[in-house]
Amino acid sequence: MLVGPGEVAIDNAGDFRIALQSAAPAGSEALIVSLAGIRYLDSNALAVLIDLSRRFAVSRRRLGVVCPT
């Protein structure tokens, strides 16, 4: 499980991408990303999650994104 930082925006979306890739190396079956601590998520961060979702689908791995209220 990966817990995101307080804000994910254009200035740290690259770091977010690297953290996600590191949390789910090739061969891992699944990853859960918790957005519980996220206060702000911009379109760059959303693009990172969508790209990861597509990559997981191609390799038949599971990705879960949770955002408790």
C-alpha positions in Angstrom: 0.0 0.0 0.0 1.2 3.5 -0.8 -0.1 6.5 1.0 0.1 9.7 -1.0 1.5 13.0 0.4 -0.7 16.0 1.3 -0.8 17.5 -2.1 0.0 16.1 -5.6 0.4 18.8 -8.3 2.5 19.6 -11.2 5.5 20.4 -9.1 5.7 16.9 -7.5 3.7 14.7 -9.9 7.0 13.2 -11.2 8.0 12.2 -7.6 4.5 10.7 -7.2 5.0 8.7 -10.3 8.4 7.4 -9.1 7.0 6.5 -5.7 4.2 4.5 -7.4 6.6 2.7 -9.7 8.9 1.9 -6.8 5.9 0.6 -4.7 4.9 -1.8 -7.5 7.9 -3.3 -9.2 7.5 -5.6 -12.1 6.1 -8.9 -11.0 4.0 -7.6 -8.2 0.4 -8.6 -8.4 -1.4 -5.6 -7.0 -1.0 -2.2 -5.5 -3.4 -0.1 -3.3 -2.9 3.6 -3.4 -4.5 5.5 -0.5 -5.5 9.1 -1.1 -6.6 9.5 2.5 -4.0 12.1 3.3 -4.4 14.0 0.0 -5.8 17.5 0.4 -5.2 18.5 -3.3 -4.9 16.4 -6.4 -4.5 18.2 -9.8 -4.8 16.9 -13.3 -1.1 16.0 -13.5 -1.5 13.7 -10.5 -4.7 12.2 -12.0 -2.8 11.6 -15.3 -0.2 9.6 -13.3 -2.9 7.4 -11.7 -4.6 6.8 -15.1 -1.2 5.9 -16.7 -0.5 3.5 -13.9 -4.0 2.0 -14.2 -3.4 1.4 -17.9 0.0 -0.2 -17.3 -1.5 -2.5 -14.7 -4.3 -3.5 -17.0 -1.9 -4.4 -19.8 0.2 -6.6 -17.4 -3.0 -8.1 -15.8 -2.2 -6.7 -12.4 -4.6 -5.1 -10.0 -4.6 -1.5 -8.9 -6.8 -0.1 -6.2 -7.2 3.6 -5.4 -9.0 4.3 -2.1 -10.2 7.7 -0.8 -12.0 7.4 2.5 -14.2 10.3 3.5 
